[in-house]
Amino acid sequence: MSATHRPRIDPIPAGQPRPRWSVMIPTYECAGYLPVALEGVLAQDPGPEQMQIEVVDDCSTDDPETVVSRYGGRVSFHRQERNLGHWGNLNSCLIRSRGELIHVLHGDDAVRPGFYANMGSAFADGAVGAAFCRFITIDDDGNWTAIAPLESDRDRVIDDWLERIAVGQRVQTPSMVVRRSIYEALGGFDDRAGDAEDWEMWTRIAAHTRVFHIVEPLALYRIRGTSLSRGTLRSGEHVKNLRRVVTINRAVLPEEQRDAIVKAARETIALTAIKRARRFLGGGDTAAARAQVRGALRTSRSPAVIERALVFGLIAARRAVLRPLATLRRHD
């Protein structure tokens, strides 16, 4: 493992008092959502001896420190000296954590009541290195839009979790808790993964430890209205990052299943990109839609991908013909 791509997470020196939990909250331009994140945590706060709560801000311009100051000093605040980017700020959170269990909670996400009690119980078995619950997606206003599918019919360790997570991203960051000792052993988030760094991390963890699943949806993952306008999505760079993660992940897969899992992962990425292309097309962003389809076809040429790409082409062609006709009718 190269420290160039994955920074070392050094152990906490022996003898230092340590809380059970580190709730590390990376922020960048999301101060308006931060009270929801903080109040969800504080409602379950067992006290500073048991829980570190710290906001780590990546040089935002919307003054998250003022938001943090409302909570009477219970929440620590750290502002980076310079903007580190998403990858750097995430790794800073891991490095600054002191607890036995780390929960990374982005400043625009949140937790539901019972998150810490339920997730903490998953680590009663010392062989469990990570745990995740189902999550609920929410919009800008906090409305529920979807619930993650069941991964099990009950709370338990999922024995084939590596094979599942390596095919596609099934977990969002606010729903995951990891022992700090696992990060110490494996290093931080990988800078080669771009904006797919969480998928690479959860796959790497699954290859090295037992992962426990909580059925109850206890985490809230916010998909903001501007998410589709993100540069890496519009340009197709996100698809490229996902392909790169598949290559990185290959090294940790069981040899006898490696080729099949990689093939399935690439098809999953491609099909998702075509689905995203249709959303872009519906919003009138044809350049972004085409970038998604190009990325899909560079990722997989499976029959399912070819079929979806052809259907997309027909829909796009129909729109290209009908739009000028509609314009002409308006001018008649």
Secondary structure, DSSP 8 states (H G I E B T S, - for coil): --TTTS-------TT----SEEEEEEESS-TTTHHHHHHHHHTT---TTTEEEEEEE-S-SS-HHHHHHTTTTSSEEEE-SS--HHHHHHHHHHHH--SSEEEE--TT-EE-TTHHHHHHHGGGSTTEEEEEEEEEEE-TT--EEEE---S-SSSEE-TTHHHHHTTS----GGGEEEEHHHHHHH-S--GGGGGGHHHHHHHHHHTTSEEEEEEEEEEEEE--TTGGG-HHHHHSHHHHHHHHHHHHHHTTS-TTTHHHHHHHHHHHHHHHHHHHHHHHHHTT-HHHHHHHHHHHHHH---HHHHHHHHHHHHHHHHHHHHHHHHHHHHH-
